[in-house]
Amino acid sequence: MKLTIFSHTAKNLALAGVKSITLHDMGNVEMWDLSGNFFLSEDDIGKNRAVACTAKLQELNNAVLISTLTEDLTNEHLSKFQVC
């Protein structure tokens, strides 16, 4: 469920044209992820989920800067964002 919400929210934000999106996920793509995230394919299994989604998400809107964060969230990381 968490991954599905992540992909739909990221898609909607990219299509809305926000300035930038940072995807945070420390996990790797597993087979079960393919049923809940339309940005992933079998070729992505074993890759970090956020990194695997970046290119396809970027295709939706090249004007939006898409970045990833694949490590633990810290207060320093969170202080750089306007909305989390």
Secondary structure by P-SEA (a helix, b strand, c coil): caaaaaaaaaaaaaaacccbbbbbbcccccccccccccccccccccccccccaaaaaaaacccbbbbbbcccccaaaaaacccc
